[in-house]
Amino acid sequence: LTQSESIKDAVAQAAGELVSVNEALKHGTQSSAPTQTVDEAIAQNLDVEIKVAKAADDLRRVNFQLATQVAAQASLASELAETKNTLAQVRDDLSESQDQERDARQKALHDSLTGIPNRASFDQALDHGLIQARRHGWRLAVLFIDIDEFKQVNDTFGHGVGDEVIVEVARRIRGEVRESDTVARFGGDEFVVVLPRI
């Protein structure tokens, strides 16, 4: 910016000198000035024209450099905005992927009807409970529970009512055990409960 200002000053000075020379030439021809004065004015006029041309060239070069810098900054700003958009997209994709993973884990380890752990989750809880029981010398119990004559409920009232019965049985069993116990649906009308540290 300072270079641009100094070029503008040089152009203004050269233009002023050009005006002075032109004035001198006008006055010189009217008053029939000596040839030496006219030659000096013409030489000075040429010198001023060269300075103006150089200043104009310098100004063009500075303007080109400024335009290049502005274009580079605009390109950088565009790339930065694009990078921010890409990062936001990656963050959204990661969040969605984590949600999907959480849902998949929930579905893999929980019964879809009752929401309690399923047979795979029961197997994990039993393995963990047995390891803890051996390590600490604790006792562990496993309860197997099924609903008597459940087939008649489905046959008489339909599978919708049968599903409601399954959900209610799961809720009641869960309400009767400790928080540390694992209640799982083993399949159909069968439930299992792992009771560690009894």
N, C-alpha and C positions, 0 to 999 in steps of 0.2 A: 504494500500500500504506500509506503514512503517513497519507493522507487517510482511508482506511478505519479505521485504528487510532484516529484522533482522533474519528471518528464513534462508534466503539464506546465510547470513553471518555465522550463526551457522553451517550450512551444510558445508560451505567452511572450517571453522575452524576445524570441526570434521574430515573432509577428510584429512586436513593437518596433524592433529594429528595421524590419521590412517597410513598415509604414513611414518611419523616419527617412529612410533612403528614398522612397517614392516621393515624399514631400520635398526632399532636397533636389531630386531630379526635376520635379515640376518647377521649383523655384529657379533651378539652374538654367533651364531652357528659356524661361521667360526673361531672366535677367542677363542672358548670354554670358554664363559663368565660364571661366577659363576651362580649357580642355582637361587639364590636370584634375580639377575638382569633379568634373563629370566622370572621368576615368575612375577616380577614387570612389565615387558614389556607385558606379556600375560594379566595381570590384566588391564593394561593401554589400551591394544588393545580391550578388552571386554568393558571397559568404553567408549571408542571412538565409538565402534559399537553401543552401546546403545544410545549415543548422536546422531549418524547419523540416526538411526532408528526413534528416537523421532523427530528430525528435519524434516525427510522425512514425518512423520505422520502429523506434524504441517503444513508443506507445502501443503500436500494433503487437509487438512481441510481448509486452506486459499484459495486454488484454488477452492474448492467446494463452499465456501462462495462467492467468486468473480463470479463464473459461475452462482450461484443463483441470485446474484444482477444483473448481465448482462441480464439474462433471464427475471427477473422482470421488468427491464427498457425497454426491447424489448416489453414485453407484454403491459406495460403502454403506450409506443409509439404507438403500434398497436391500443390499445383502444382509444387513443387520436385521431389518424387518422380516426378511424371509427366514433367517435363522431363528428368530423369536417365534415365528409361526410354526416352524418345523419342531422346535422344542415343545411348544404347547401341544402340538399334535402327538408327539412322542409321549408326553406326560398323560394325555387323555387315553392313548392306546395302552400305556402301562397300567393306568387305573382300571380301564375296562378289562384288561387281561387278568389283573389281580381279582377283580370282582368275579370273572368267569372261573378262575381257579378256586376261589372260595366257594362258589356255587357248586362246582364239580366235586370238591371235597365234601361239602355238605350232603350232596346226593349220594356220593360213594359210601358214606359212613352213617347215614341216617335213613330211617324208614320214611318213604314218601307219604304214607297215609297218617301216621301218628306223630312224626317228627322226632321220635326217640331213636337212639342208636339202633343200627341193624346188626345182622349176624357178623359182618366183617368187623364192626366196631366192638362187638361183644368179644370176638376172638382176641383183639388187641387188649381189651380191658382184662381179660382172663390171664393172658400171658404176663402182662404188667403186674397184676395182682399176685400171681404165683412167684414171680421174681422177688417182689417185695416181701412176700410171706417167708420165702427161704432166707433172704438176707437178714431179716429182723426177727425171725422166729415167730411170726404172727400166724394166726389161723385164718382160713378163708373158707367161705361157703358159696355154693352156687345153687340157686333155686330154679327149677323148671316148672313153669306154670302153663296150663292150657285151659281153654274154656270148654266145659262139658257140653256135649250135644249142640255145638255151635252150628253144625250143618243144618239142623232144624230151623235155626233162626234165619239163615239164608234162604232155605227152601220155603218157609212159611211167609216171611216178611220181605224178602228180597235182599239183594246184595247191598243196597244203599243203607238199609237198617243194620245189616251185618257190619258194614264199615263203621257206623256210629257206635256200635257195641265195642268193636276193637279199640277205637279211639278212647272211649270212656274207660275201658279196662286198663289201657296204658296209663291214662291220667291217674286212676285210683292207685295203681301199683306205685307209680312215681311219687305219689303223695304219702305213701306209707313207709318209705325207706329213707336212709340218710342221704345227704347231698353227695357224699363220697362214694355211694353205691352206684352201680351201673345197671339200669333197666334197659333191656333191648328186646326188640321183636325178632324172634327166631325164625318166624315164617308162619303164614296162615293165622291160626288162633293160638300160637305158642309164643310164650315170653320166657326170657331168662333174666336172672338178676345175679350180679357178682357182688358179694358182700365181703370186702377186705376187712382185716383187723377186727374180727369178732371175738 
